[in-house]
């Protein structure tokens, strides 16, 4: 797992470490020292720790003016039952961005290995917070989506079940594509 890096082709568009509104502003990363683990396997040092012991993320993009959107890539095990990962995600990341006007969230879950649910209170709160925005879970594994549906999270977030080649887009193009997808689903 140590060689799975967060997507870095948008670094010229956005860097959470350089964004004064980011929760990871001025955080420095080592390329030599691997300290975070998932299932006792070290992960690449570019993944951010936000409080969970099993789930890590990388903020790939945030736009506070035009799209009011954030794109976040995840790795690890999403465990609400034991570690209340949604609470950490909501309080440490989502609330931080929401307070700065972000109300569109794309979470990329290709590297989320498992999901264990608890209640859906934080998901409902998040849904209420975005008001006229949206929350999209993109490219999660089939068994993770199945577990999320069993826990009724899909009533609060949009689970995109078909694989979506998001890497071929620039950040604003991806946000536009997702927005179009959401509008088609609504209509």
Beta strands, then each sheet from edge to edge (+ up, - down):
strand 1: 37-38
strand 2: 41-42
strand 3: 55-63
strand 4: 69-79
strand 5: 104-116
strand 6: 134-138
strand 7: 158-160
sheet 1: 1+ 2-
sheet 2: 3+ 4- 5- 6- 7-
end
